[in-house]
């Protein structure tokens, strides 16, 4: 079914509602966030404003416990509090069973991305008994029992109390709906389980375009889903067959709404001054991805930095941008002493726990204008490709592992040419694939000389991944959530059930 629409605080940071009588007529909706990548969808788009016109939003966010972001959350038209405490599953029982289930589905479905990860990374098996888990999964995969297995597993895991605090809060609030924005993360599924045990209808956002085909399976079935694009909807139906009978709202990519908001745009001169760059010279952005999956990206950035510092690309500059979730200033020593042509951007406060991070307006301005003013963007098969494509910035994409020895080159080649989400982008003609450092330098030179090269295909990339490119995706998401809540109320608050 498709629905297309266009220190820990125990209290709230702000309760910004309509007058009491009007507020009482509106349904309470709980929104969960445990990542800055979602925080920015909530705090820097029209999502909460529009949702607040139709419901009474309650945001439970991990970053709300960080005093640095008190004012950011206090400005939001919602009741905001920190995310409730969450316990871990038991490794030898719960997580073992989860890994077996994931392996069974992988063997039954044969998804190219998951098969590639099996070849290059250990993705199955509990930490204590990986071989037994693999053998068990292979045996079960010989039979068409994956749906029965997952239904039984979901019921068992849902019954294990991981968040007594959220259960108590939800029992008191009794919201019309709960929106999960991190169905593949550690924290939020624990709260979803509490909601489902209490009969609260649950809706989840698939927060990025790669999640369906690359992440481990979602723990629970939801009553509705929000996705970026029609392509993601199709992937969701293929990987999770039960979603074919649930509402799936295509809302676009809310995180990119800020790219279309003038209040986040600053001049090239102002941006360069803030980042130690000269506005009269071209600058290249090397965006480093998450170190959780590929460790060698800083080596690629350092190689290019040394070539730029040596003048091998002419009178140009390099701005190295770390991933905002993982920036702990650990790359500073790599680029120290390379001169004024090389700058390392600070995207987060070092030492801040990952889930306590968020992005205030200054961080959003830096993010938006990094790609808005870049002359060329270099990255390794990440969502930064989409950032650059939206702003029509030429994109150089590594097709090799820049770490010494290049051990992950076969995996990276798979990402670019086999993986479900990225192969269409890498092979679209909208990025310049490079197989070594010399090719990277040559590609950057080529784009500096002719920035219009591959322009039409870059536009295709942005539209293919994002669906809507009008800066109104937060509004669409809000309308979808409000519509879902109204429908659930009309049905008496019952959920589909798993």
Secondary structure, DSSP 8 states (H G I E B T S, - for coil): -EEE-----SS-S----S-HHHHHTSEEEEEEE-SHHHHHHHHSSSHHHHHHHHEEEEEEEGGGG-GGGHHHHHTSSSEEEE--------IIIIIHHHHHHHHHHHHHH--HHHHHHHHHS--SS-SS-HHHHHHHHHHHHTSS-HHHHHHHHHHHHHTS-S-HHHHHHHHHH--SEEEES-TTSSSHHHHHHHHHHTT--EEEE--STTHHHHS---SS--SEEEESSHHHHHHHHHH-GGGGGSEEEE---GGGGGGG-GGG---HHHHHHHTT--TTS-EEEEE---TTT-S-HHHHHHHHHHHHHTTTTSS-EEEEE--TTT--STTHHHHTTS-TTEEEE--S-TT--GGG----HHHHHHHHHHHHH-SEEEESSSTHHHHHHHTT-EEEEE-S--STT-TTHHHHHHHHHT-TTTHHHHTTTSSEEESSHHHHHHHHHHHHH-TTTTHHHHHHHHHHHHS--SS-HHHHHHHHHHHHHHHHHHTTS-----
